[in-house]
Amino acid sequence: MPLQWSLEVVTVCVSDVDRAKQFYAEQVGFHLDLDLWVSDDQRVVQFTPSGSGCSIQLKLGETRIDGLQLVVSDVDAARAELAERGVDASRVMHFENGIRVRGRGEAWNSFVFFSDPDGNAWVVQERPAGI
């Protein structure tokens, strides 16, 4: 039987852990799993999106991630929830010939984009019904 690999935590670098903690908990709505000082200079803050098998951990640092991706069953509802929580989320977009176009696309081609206060970029993609 082949070894199973499971991606369960992605590190997201931020300039201010408390500000990022507030953003991900109160604005994006991720569940706070852990906020623990493991030493005088090392803190682990971990969140999990609702229904996800993968979490994020916040870390002080300058490396930015472009394209963290969430998959949802209803991209319009996801955008509405983000906007209601004060997240500067794009309108629903799709791609035509490599260009972002406003509005919904075909299966797997409807997206919303947003960034955290440090510029880590997120993509929210709609999964077609029944998949």
C-alpha positions as CSV (number, residue, x, y, z in Angstrom):
1,M,0.0,0.0,0.0
2,P,1.5,3.4,-1.0
3,L,2.3,5.9,1.7
4,Q,-0.5,8.5,2.1
5,W,0.6,12.2,2.2
6,S,-1.7,14.7,3.8
7,L,-1.1,18.5,3.7
8,E,-2.5,19.7,7.0
9,V,-0.7,23.0,7.8
10,V,0.5,25.9,5.7
11,T,2.6,28.7,7.3
12,V,1.5,32.2,6.5
13,C,4.0,35.0,7.3
14,V,2.7,38.2,8.8
15,S,4.2,41.4,10.2
16,D,1.8,41.5,13.2
17,V,0.4,38.2,14.6
18,D,-2.3,39.9,16.7
19,R,-3.6,41.9,13.7
20,A,-3.5,38.8,11.5
21,K,-5.2,36.8,14.3
22,Q,-8.1,39.4,14.4
23,F,-8.4,39.4,10.6
24,Y,-8.6,35.6,10.2
25,A,-10.9,35.1,13.2
26,E,-13.2,38.0,13.0
27,Q,-13.2,39.0,9.3
28,V,-12.5,35.8,7.4
29,G,-14.3,33.6,10.0
30,F,-11.7,30.9,10.4
31,H,-11.8,28.8,13.6
32,L,-8.9,29.6,16.0
33,D,-7.4,26.2,16.9
34,L,-4.5,27.3,19.0
35,D,-2.8,30.4,20.4
36,L,0.2,29.2,22.4
37,W,3.5,30.7,23.4
38,V,5.9,27.8,23.1
39,S,8.9,29.9,24.3
40,D,9.5,33.5,25.2
41,D,10.0,34.3,21.5
42,Q,7.9,31.7,19.7
43,R,4.2,31.8,19.4
44,V,2.0,29.3,17.5
45,V,-1.4,30.7,16.2
46,Q,-3.3,28.2,14.1
47,F,-6.6,28.5,12.3
48,T,-8.7,26.1,10.3
49,P,-11.3,27.2,7.7
50,S,-14.8,25.6,8.3
51,G,-14.9,22.1,6.8
52,S,-11.2,22.1,5.9
53,G,-8.7,19.4,6.5
54,C,-5.8,21.9,6.2
55,S,-5.0,24.7,8.7
56,I,-2.8,27.8,8.6
57,Q,-0.2,28.9,11.1
58,L,0.7,32.5,11.5
59,K,4.4,33.3,11.7
60,L,6.3,36.5,11.9
61,G,8.2,37.0,8.6
62,E,8.3,38.7,5.3
63,T,7.6,35.9,2.8
64,R,4.2,36.4,1.2
65,I,2.1,33.7,-0.4
66,D,0.2,34.3,-3.6
67,G,-2.7,32.0,-4.3
68,L,-3.8,30.2,-1.1
69,Q,-6.9,28.6,-2.4
70,L,-10.2,27.8,-0.7
71,V,-13.0,25.8,-2.4
72,V,-16.6,26.4,-1.6
73,S,-20.0,25.2,-2.8
74,D,-21.4,28.7,-3.3
75,V,-18.9,31.5,-4.3
76,D,-21.6,34.2,-4.2
77,A,-22.5,33.2,-0.6
78,A,-18.8,33.1,0.3
79,R,-18.2,36.6,-1.2
80,A,-21.3,38.0,0.7
81,E,-20.0,36.5,4.0
82,L,-16.5,38.0,3.5
83,A,-17.9,41.4,2.5
84,E,-20.3,41.3,5.5
85,R,-17.3,40.7,7.8
86,G,-15.4,43.7,6.3
87,V,-13.0,41.8,4.0
88,D,-12.2,43.7,0.8
89,A,-13.1,40.8,-1.5
90,S,-13.4,41.1,-5.3
91,R,-16.6,40.6,-7.2
92,V,-17.2,37.1,-8.5
93,M,-14.9,36.7,-11.5
94,H,-14.0,34.1,-14.1
95,F,-11.3,33.6,-16.7
96,E,-11.6,33.9,-20.4
97,N,-8.5,33.4,-22.5
98,G,-6.3,34.0,-19.4
99,I,-8.0,37.3,-18.5
100,R,-10.2,37.9,-15.4
101,V,-13.7,38.8,-16.4
102,R,-16.5,39.9,-14.1
103,G,-19.3,37.4,-13.4
104,R,-19.6,33.6,-13.1
105,G,-18.0,31.2,-15.4
106,E,-18.5,27.5,-16.2
107,A,-17.8,24.6,-13.8
108,W,-14.7,25.3,-11.7
109,N,-14.4,28.8,-13.2
110,S,-16.0,31.2,-10.7
111,F,-13.7,32.9,-8.2
112,V,-13.4,35.6,-5.5
113,F,-10.0,37.1,-4.6
114,F,-8.9,38.8,-1.4
115,S,-5.7,39.5,0.6
116,D,-4.9,39.7,4.3
117,P,-3.4,42.9,5.7
118,D,0.1,41.7,4.9
119,G,-0.6,41.0,1.2
120,N,-1.0,37.2,1.4
121,A,-3.3,36.5,-1.5
122,W,-6.3,34.2,-1.3
123,V,-8.5,32.7,-4.0
124,V,-12.0,31.3,-3.3
125,Q,-13.1,28.9,-6.1
126,E,-16.6,27.4,-6.5
127,R,-16.8,23.6,-6.7
128,P,-19.6,22.5,-9.1
129,A,-22.7,21.0,-7.4
130,G,-22.5,17.3,-6.9
131,I,-18.7,17.0,-6.7
